[in-house]
Amino acid sequence: RDHGLAATLVLPSDVPAIKAERCRASGARVVLAGTTLDSRLYAVAELQAASGHEVIDAYDHPDVVAGQGTASLELIEDAAHCGVRLDALVVPVGGGGGVAGACLVAEQPGIKVYGVEPDGCDALTQSLAAGRRVSLPPAPTLDDGLKPATPGQLPYEIVRQRITAMARVDDVSLRCAVVLALTHLKLVLEPSGAAGLAAALEGAFAGSGNTGIILTGGNVEPDLLAMLIGGTSATSTSRAGS
């Protein structure tokens, strides 16, 4: 919008309404295309053929990796201004761009980097264990923003040489983290944005020293937030019903 450029975002059809609405409010055209990455890539290819617009892959583009890495850079710098040297960074993992950017930023100062994925959606964890990228059908999770079936090729290549370790979180931990952030920190986080905090609260990074946690989003549906505060989750409710 600032540069007068047209932007079309291809999102999954089950994207939370609040995310799509905020994209439209920013001036973007939103196209919904299925629930799989292949569906969205097919839609992107059709749109690109018709418009000739540049394609920016959310998971596999060097500018996206670099841009997402600035969040970790700013956290490191802000901590330093407060007289604190970070020993570790914790980053939620979807397609891998954010954690790859963190790995690049943290390499020179020697800061450890940990990635966090939701249970059943741990494609990067399993890819690192296998020594190659693997695809997983995403399991039900509150982490709607961390469900790519396969990590991006570029993020995987960066992360596999630099990541310290990976951690996983379940819906119970995510709910606790969202509620704690709201009640104690006065921050509204979506479950995906709270994944790093959830893992830290579970003690996944105990002994890592001064640890910075990237909180990656606050686009949460009011009804879901109310359920989380009330002690239930969308996925646990559906499981109980089935």
C-alpha positions as CSV (number, residue, x, y, z in Angstrom):
1,R,0.0,0.0,0.0
2,D,2.8,2.4,0.9
3,H,4.5,1.8,-2.5
4,G,1.3,1.7,-4.5
5,L,1.6,-2.0,-5.3
6,A,-1.2,-4.4,-5.8
7,A,-1.1,-7.5,-3.6
8,T,-3.0,-10.7,-3.8
9,L,-2.8,-13.2,-0.9
10,V,-3.6,-16.8,-1.4
11,L,-4.8,-18.3,1.9
12,P,-6.3,-21.6,2.9
13,S,-10.1,-21.8,2.9
14,D,-10.1,-22.6,6.6
15,V,-8.1,-19.5,7.6
16,P,-9.5,-17.7,10.6
17,A,-11.8,-15.0,9.4
18,I,-10.1,-12.3,11.5
19,K,-6.8,-12.9,9.6
20,A,-8.5,-12.6,6.2
21,E,-10.4,-9.5,7.3
22,R,-7.2,-7.8,8.4
23,C,-5.5,-8.6,5.2
24,R,-8.4,-7.0,3.2
25,A,-8.4,-4.0,5.6
26,S,-4.7,-3.5,4.7
27,G,-5.7,-3.2,1.0
28,A,-4.9,-6.7,-0.2
29,R,-7.0,-8.9,-2.3
30,V,-7.6,-12.3,-0.6
31,V,-8.1,-15.5,-2.5
32,L,-9.1,-18.6,-0.6
33,A,-7.8,-21.9,-2.1
34,G,-8.4,-25.3,-0.4
35,T,-6.7,-26.5,2.7
36,T,-3.4,-27.9,1.3
37,L,-0.3,-26.2,0.2
38,D,-0.6,-27.8,-3.3
39,S,-4.1,-26.2,-3.7
40,R,-2.6,-22.8,-2.9
41,L,0.4,-23.2,-5.1
42,Y,-1.9,-24.2,-8.0
43,A,-4.0,-21.0,-7.4
44,V,-0.9,-18.9,-7.2
45,A,0.3,-20.3,-10.6
46,E,-3.0,-19.5,-12.2
47,L,-3.0,-16.0,-10.8
48,Q,0.6,-15.4,-11.8
49,A,-0.1,-16.6,-15.4
50,A,-3.0,-14.2,-15.7
51,S,-1.4,-11.1,-14.1
52,G,2.3,-11.5,-14.5
53,H,2.8,-10.5,-10.9
54,E,5.9,-11.5,-8.9
55,V,5.4,-14.5,-6.7
56,I,6.7,-14.3,-3.1
57,D,6.6,-17.7,-1.4
58,A,5.8,-17.4,2.2
59,Y,8.0,-20.3,3.2
60,D,10.7,-20.4,0.6
61,H,11.8,-16.9,-0.4
62,P,15.2,-15.4,0.7
63,D,13.6,-11.9,1.3
64,V,11.0,-13.5,3.5
65,V,13.7,-15.3,5.5
66,A,15.7,-12.1,5.9
67,G,12.6,-10.1,6.7
68,Q,11.4,-12.5,9.4
69,G,14.9,-12.6,10.8
70,T,14.7,-8.9,11.7
71,A,12.3,-9.8,14.6
72,S,15.0,-11.8,16.2
73,L,17.6,-9.1,15.4
74,E,15.5,-6.5,17.1
75,L,14.9,-8.7,20.2
76,I,18.7,-9.3,20.5
77,E,19.3,-5.5,20.2
78,D,16.5,-4.5,22.6
79,A,17.9,-6.9,25.2
80,A,21.4,-5.6,24.8
81,H,20.1,-2.0,25.3
82,C,18.7,-3.3,28.6
83,G,22.1,-4.7,29.5
84,V,21.2,-8.3,28.8
85,R,23.0,-10.6,26.5
86,L,20.7,-13.3,25.2
87,D,22.0,-16.9,25.3
88,A,19.1,-18.4,23.4
89,L,16.2,-17.6,21.1
90,V,13.0,-19.5,20.8
91,V,10.9,-19.2,17.6
92,P,7.6,-20.8,16.6
93,V,7.9,-22.9,13.4
94,G,5.5,-23.0,10.5
95,G,7.1,-23.1,7.0
96,G,10.5,-22.3,8.7
97,G,11.2,-18.8,7.5
98,G,11.2,-17.2,10.9
99,V,13.4,-19.8,12.6
100,A,15.8,-19.7,9.6
101,G,16.1,-16.0,9.9
102,A,16.7,-16.3,13.6
103,C,19.5,-18.9,12.9
104,L,21.3,-16.4,10.5
105,V,21.0,-13.5,13.0
106,A,22.1,-15.5,16.0
107,E,25.1,-17.3,14.3
108,Q,27.7,-14.6,14.7
109,P,27.0,-13.7,18.4
110,G,26.8,-17.4,19.2
111,I,23.2,-17.5,20.4
112,K,21.5,-20.9,20.5
113,V,18.2,-21.2,18.5
114,Y,15.3,-23.4,19.4
115,G,12.3,-24.1,17.2
116,V,8.8,-25.0,18.4
117,E,6.1,-26.9,16.5
118,P,2.7,-28.2,17.6
119,D,2.2,-31.9,18.2
120,G,1.3,-33.7,15.0
121,C,2.5,-30.8,12.8
122,D,6.2,-31.3,13.4
123,A,7.3,-31.5,9.8
124,L,10.6,-29.6,10.4
125,T,11.4,-31.8,13.4
126,Q,10.9,-35.0,11.4
127,S,12.7,-33.6,8.4
128,L,15.8,-32.9,10.5
129,A,15.6,-36.4,12.0
130,A,15.3,-37.9,8.5
131,G,18.0,-35.8,7.0
132,R,15.7,-34.7,4.2
133,R,12.4,-32.7,3.9
134,V,9.4,-34.8,4.7
135,S,5.7,-34.1,4.3
136,L,3.1,-34.7,7.0
137,P,-0.7,-34.4,6.9
138,P,-1.4,-31.7,9.6
139,A,-3.1,-33.0,12.7
140,P,-5.8,-31.1,14.6
141,T,-4.2,-28.3,16.6
142,L,-5.0,-24.8,18.0
143,D,-1.9,-23.6,16.1
144,D,-3.7,-22.8,12.8
145,G,-0.7,-20.7,11.7
146,L,1.9,-23.5,12.2
147,K,0.5,-26.3,10.0
148,P,2.5,-26.4,6.7
149,A,2.9,-30.0,5.6
150,T,6.5,-29.5,4.5
151,P,9.1,-26.9,5.5
152,G,10.5,-24.7,2.8
153,Q,13.6,-25.9,1.0
154,L,15.7,-22.8,1.8
155,P,14.7,-22.6,5.5
156,Y,15.4,-26.3,5.8
157,E,18.9,-25.9,4.4
158,I,19.6,-23.0,6.7
159,V,18.2,-24.6,9.8
160,R,19.6,-28.1,9.5
161,Q,23.2,-26.7,9.9
162,R,22.4,-24.2,12.7
163,I,19.5,-25.2,14.9
164,T,20.2,-26.1,18.4
165,A,17.1,-28.2,19.0
166,M,13.4,-28.5,18.4
167,A,10.5,-28.8,20.8
168,R,6.8,-29.7,20.5
169,V,3.8,-28.4,22.4
170,D,0.2,-29.6,22.8
171,D,-3.0,-27.8,23.0
172,V,-3.1,-27.7,26.8
173,S,0.3,-26.0,26.9
174,L,-0.8,-23.5,24.2
175,R,-4.0,-22.6,26.1
176,C,-2.0,-22.0,29.3
177,A,0.4,-19.8,27.4
178,V,-2.3,-17.7,25.7
179,V,-4.1,-17.2,29.0
180,L,-0.9,-16.3,30.9
181,A,0.1,-13.8,28.3
182,L,-3.4,-12.2,28.5
183,T,-3.7,-12.1,32.2
184,H,-0.2,-11.4,33.3
185,L,1.5,-9.7,30.4
186,K,-1.6,-8.0,29.0
187,L,-0.8,-9.3,25.5
188,V,-3.4,-10.9,23.2
189,L,-1.7,-13.8,21.4
190,E,-3.1,-16.3,18.9
191,P,-2.1,-19.9,19.8
192,S,0.5,-20.0,17.0
193,G,2.1,-16.8,18.4
194,A,2.3,-18.3,21.9
195,A,4.0,-21.6,20.9
196,G,7.5,-20.5,22.0
197,L,6.1,-19.2,25.3
198,A,4.2,-22.5,25.8
199,A,7.3,-24.6,25.3
200,A,9.3,-22.4,27.7
201,L,6.7,-22.6,30.4
202,E,6.9,-26.4,30.0
203,G,10.7,-26.2,30.8
204,A,11.9,-27.1,27.3
205,F,14.8,-24.7,27.5
206,A,15.7,-24.9,31.2
207,G,19.4,-24.2,31.7
208,S,19.7,-22.2,28.4
209,G,20.5,-18.9,30.2
210,N,18.9,-15.6,29.2
211,T,16.3,-16.7,26.7
212,G,14.4,-14.5,24.2
213,I,11.0,-15.7,23.0
214,I,9.5,-14.5,19.7
215,L,5.8,-14.0,19.9
216,T,4.6,-14.2,16.4
217,G,1.0,-13.1,16.1
218,G,-2.2,-11.8,17.8
219,N,-4.9,-12.6,15.2
220,V,-7.2,-14.7,17.4
221,E,-11.0,-15.1,17.0
222,P,-12.9,-13.7,19.9
223,D,-14.9,-16.9,20.3
224,L,-11.7,-19.0,20.5
225,L,-10.1,-16.6,23.0
226,A,-13.2,-16.9,25.2
227,M,-13.0,-20.7,25.0
228,L,-9.3,-20.7,26.0
229,I,-10.0,-18.4,28.9
230,G,-12.9,-20.6,29.9
231,G,-10.6,-23.7,30.0
232,T,-11.6,-25.5,26.8
233,S,-10.2,-25.6,23.3
234,A,-11.7,-26.0,19.9
235,T,-9.7,-29.3,19.3
236,S,-10.4,-30.8,22.7
237,T,-14.1,-30.0,22.3
238,S,-14.2,-31.8,18.9
239,R,-12.3,-34.8,20.2
240,A,-14.7,-35.1,23.2
241,G,-17.6,-35.0,20.8
242,S,-16.2,-37.7,18.6
